[in-house]
Amino acid sequence: FGPRGAEALAASPRLGALRALLVGGVPLGDAGVAALVRSPHLHGLRDLGLNGVGVGPDGVRALVDAGVRGLHKLNLWKNPVGDAEVVALASATPHLTKLDLSETAVTLDGLLALIKGSAWPHLSILTARQLVPSQQTADRRRLEAAVAARRPHLALTL
């Protein structure tokens, strides 16, 4: 299962009833992710998990362009996604309640901007494991202080 498999899956009209699509550990890459999210049959998708599939800037651009505004949960764990991609996703997925950015290329500054910004007003769970090493307690405290000040309803997991 790779980009070709994603294209075949995306062509299936049976995807119309799908509310959650969780793909993990397969080499979809940007092309495979683009094929999936551009499917005309995924209009009801609410939960998208792309765990370690190799989605990067081009794949995120495809997500943004595909109009995935109905997503409530997005998991980008272990993908080469950085701050710029998170900014782009913010306007394209306004209803997110849960976001996993663990083991991505998102920086401390990117996380702080996300927490302090007005994007994703419904976000209640943000997971960002392995982004701030446990020995960097000052950075962790900065993030926790930002959450307490700006988004007290947000559960942050580092």
N, C-alpha and C positions, 0 to 999 in steps of 0.2 A: 504494500500500500504506500504509494508516494503520490506525486503530482497527477499521474495518470489515473490512479485509483480515486483520487479526489474528484477529478473531472467526471469519471463514471458515476460516482455517488451523487455529485451535484446535478446530474441530468435526470435523476429519479424523481418522478412526481410524488412518490411516497414521502418525500421530505416535508411535504406541506403540513403534516400533522406533528412534525418534530418540534418540541419546545426546548430540548437540551441536546447539544452535540458536544461530546467530550472525546477528544482525540489526544492520545499521549504516546510519546516515544517513537513515533513513526516519522520518517524524513519527508514531511510534506513540503517544507521550504516555503518561500514566498509564493511560488507558482501554485502550489497545492492549496494553500490558504486562500489565495485569490479565486481559484476555481470554486471552492466551497462557498465562500461568502457572496459570490456573484450569482449563485444559483437562484433562479426565480422562484424556487420552491421553498426556500428557507424564510419566508416572510414572517412566520410566527416564532422564530427563534428567540428565546429569553436567556439562555445559559450557554455560553461558549467556552469550552476548555481546550486550550491549545498548549498542552504541557510538553515542553521539550520537542517541538516539531520543527524548529529552525525558522520560525517566523521573525523577520527583521523589518527594516524600514519599508520595503516595498510591500510586504504582506500587510503591515499596519495601514499603509496608504490604501490598499485594496479594501480593508475593513471600513475605513473612513468613507471611501467612495461608494461602497456598496449600500450605504444607508442602513446601518445596523442600530438605528436609534432605539429599537425596542429591547435591546439587551439589558438585563438586570444583573447578570453575573458574567464576569470575564476573568479567565485564568490564563496568564501569559508566563507562568512559571518556567524558568530555565530556557529562555529565548533571548536572542541578542537585541532586545528592545531597550531604548534609552529615553532620556528626558524629552527629546523632541517628539518621539512617537507617543508618549503619554499625553503631551500637550495636544497633539492632533486628535487623539482618541477622545479627549474631554468634550469637545464640541459635538462629536459624532455619536456619543453614547450618554446622553444626559440623564438617563434613568438608572444608571448603575447603582446597585446597593452593595455589591461585593466585588473586590478587585484583588487579584493576586499578582504581585510583581516580584515574587521571590526569585533569587538567582538570575536577575536580569542585569542590564547595564545602567539601570536608573541610579542616579547619584543621590547623595544626601541632600544637595540643593534641590534636586528634582522632587524628592519626597516632601521637603519643606514647602516648596512652591505649591504642590498639590494640596497639602494640608491647609495652607494659609489662603489658598485661592477660593474662588466661588464656584469652580467646576464641581460637578457631581454632588449636588446638594443632598441627595438621598443616600450617599455612600455611608454605610454603617460598619463595614468590615474591610480593612485594608491589611493585607498580608505582604510583608516585605522581608522575608527571611534571607539571611546571608548578604544583605545589602550594607548593613552597618555592623562591622565585626563586634562581637560581644565585649572585647577589651576597650572599645571606644565609648566609654560610659558617658563622656561629655556630649558626644553626638546623639546618643540615645536619649539623654535628658533633654536636649534641644527639641528632638522630635516629640517626646512625651509632653513637654511644656506647650508646644505648638498645638497639639491635639487638645490638651486641657483648655487652652485659651480660645481656640477657634472652632473646634469640632468635638465638644465633650461627649457627643453620642457615638463617636467613632471608636471602634475596637481596633487597635493597632497591634499587630503581631510582628515582632522583629526576630 
